[in-house]
Amino acid sequence: MHSFLFWAAAALLPLVQGAGVTGSATGSAYGVTGGGDATPVTPTTTDELLTYLTDSTPRVILITKEFDFTGSMGTATETGCIPSSNTCGSAGQNAINAANNWCGDSPSVQVTYDKAGITGISVASNKSIVGVGSNAVIKGRGLRLQGVSNVIIQNVHLTDLNPQYIWGGDLITLVGTDMIWIDHCKFSLTGRQMIVTGYEAAGRVTISNNEFDGATSWSASCNGHHYWTMLFLGAEDYITLVNNYIHTVSGRAPKVGGSGSIFMHAVNNYFYDVAGHDFDVAKGGNVLIEGNYFDNVTYPITSQTASDGGYLFNMASGSASTCSSAMGQTCQANTLIDSGAFADYKSTSLLATIAKKEADSPIVPMAAADVPKYVLANAGVGKLSASGSTSASSKASSVVASKTSSVASSSVAPSSVASSSVASSKVSSKTAAKVASTTVLSSSSVSKTASPTTLQTVSKVASSTTSAAPLTTGPAEVTGDDSEDDTCDAE
């Protein structure tokens, strides 16, 4: 037994010694360094991890195992409520009564929840939080970044924050931040948002190569899909959302705006099995949507977006030249398969701001047809390449301008995934070959039971000027008021 443990430790040692941040951030957070060249530390207990995350010392923190905070702060039993969205009993989400008596006149119910789940860990500035291999997990507590800057979170699975309850916890919260890079992480099983910004400026943020896994037994939309995916409300946010795998969700994927001023470049993301809506853009939101692949998505953009005061440029038909001229590079059309209509938005005013904010590291998008294969092979934990590159290839990838970043770059365990596999869903490499890279397509109806391994035959081309029908299922803004959302400072 002792010899086995010695062998296992010896096998892990070279990997840990050579570990650190892999690659560098593209887009808005280009130049983020995190803990820089600080000597890596490897916590072994939750107390050690808390110390390293919260102290004022620049650190490279290596996560080599699961850290479980469940039960670490005890539980609470109190009166919550059954919101109107929960029409399916135990398969839905009841709610903790959040600030400002969120439950109101909703029917009361006793709720028991883990207090650690609603209490995010306060991460300090100048930290690199880096998972080693495929088993880096932070369970039972989220990460709260408030009033900090220069933080990298890479290759970590964050999970299990009271998923049965609305207001059960947020996996990553950004309030008054700047220069944040969230890369190659996985998010699952949370009561509320996977990533959320507060009303203060979140600043420059890059969210890249992550898996947002919404499969749940407690669904606010009563369909096994998580509703609360991403919410961006900050006073001054510049967000690059690139190469992410967003699946089995039903809403806020993402929601941008409602307050503040948020500029987002959403490029080369793979949206799969969305039984609800992806983009919901309201006042204050400014979003460029290009080169994304929507597969089996009920509403790629909410119909409410047209009247909620936000601005979009979504690369529908005939708009490539306009986008390319403003961005100074070739823009890519989006592709839709078995998905709802894709209304045509051409708000050109936002393009110059996004181009300026990404000028130091402009993203050159791959064609949308190449996105599923690339994203499934690279997004999520355990998929960092030994070379330190986060790009697909020199042929078709989200590559960056050839500038040198000061981010420390060394290898994490090479990925053995060469065939586009993801734990919860697999898509054949034939997927990308079925459509032309510049075509926006839709079937006449959405199949909600389509196998993720096979694309349905596309029967018609969607009109680029037709708005999607209003969302009639699921909790279309179940809060009713984002001013009481889980980003408020009172939390």
C-alpha positions, 0 to 999 in steps of 0.5 A: 500500500505504501509503495503504491502511494509513493508511486502515485505521488511520484507520478503526480510530482512532475505534473504539479511542478510543471503546472501553471497557467496555460496559454494567454487570454484573448479579447478583452482581458488580454494581458491578465497575469494573475499570480504571474511567476509566483511559486505555485502552491498546492493546498491539501485542505479546504482551510489551506485553499481559503487562505491562499485564495483570500490573502493579499499575496500574489499566488499561483494556486494549483487545484489537484483534487476535489475540495468539498465545502458542503456542510462547512458552514452548517445548514439553515431551515426557514420559510421560503416559497413556491414561485409561480414558475414551479409547476412541476413540484419536486422536479422544479425549483422552490426558492429561498426568500432572498433580499427585499422579501423576494417571495412576496405573496407566493405560497410558503414552504419550508426550505433547508439549504447549505449555508456555504452555497450562498456564501462565495469565497472572497478571492483576492487580486493577483491570483491564478487558480489552476486545476491540474489534470481532470479532477480539479473541483470546488464543490459547495461554495462559489467564488466571489470577486469583489473590488479585485483585479488580475485574476485567472481561473482555469481548468476548474469544475465549480459545482453543487450550490443548493441546486434545488433552490432559486437563490441557492448560490452563484458559481462565479460573481464579479462585482467591481472587478477588472482583468478577469480570465475564466478559461477551460472551466466547467459549471454545473448544478447551481441554484442560481447563476453560473456567472453573474456580474454586479451593478458595479463595473466588471471591467475587462473579462474574457470567458473562454473554452468553458462548459456550461452544463445545465442538466439538472433534476431541479429545473425552474423551467420544469424541463430538466434544463437549468434556467439561470446561466449567465447574467451581466448587469455591470456599469462598465463591462467589456466581455469576450465570450468565446469558444464555450460549450453551452448546453442543456439550459433554458434561459439567460444564456446569456442575459445582457443588460437591464442596467449598466453598460455592457459590451459583449463579443460572443464568438464561436460558441456552441449552443446545444439543446437549449429548451428556452432562450439563449440571448436576452439583451435589454437596455444597456446591453451591446452585443456582437454575435458572430460565428456561433453554432446554434443546434436545437435551440428554441429561441436563439434570441428572445423576441423581447430583445426587440423592444427592451432597449438593447443593441445587437449586431448578429451577423444575419444575412447580408451583414458580413461586409458591414461587420468586417469593415467596422472590426477591421477583419473578416466577420463570420455568420452564425449557423442555426440547425433545428432552431428558432428564427434568428431576427436580423439586428444591425446596430453598427454603433457597438462594433467600434467599441468592441473592436477598440477593446479587443485591439491588443488581441483581436479574435479572428473567428473560425467559420461557424461550421467548424465550431462544434468539433473544435469546442467539444474537443477543447471546452471544459476541464481536462482539455488543456494542451501540453503546448499551452495553446488554446487555439484550434489550429492555424487553419481554422481557429480563434487565434490571436494577434501575434503579441507576447503576453506576460502570463506564465505559460506551462503545461497541464496534463495533455488532453487525451480527447481527440474525438470531441468527447464531453462527459454529458454529451457527445457530438459526431465530428460529422456535425460540422461538415453538414452545413456551409460556414456562412449559412443561417439555417433553421428547421420549421420546428424544433426537435427537443429530443434530437440525439446529440450524436446526429443532426436533423436534416435542415428543411428550410432557410430561416428568414433573417427578418422574422422575429422569434415568437415570445417565449411561452414556456419556462420562467421568462424572467421569473424574478420579474425584476433584476434590481433584486437579483443575486448581484445586489450588494446586500447579498 
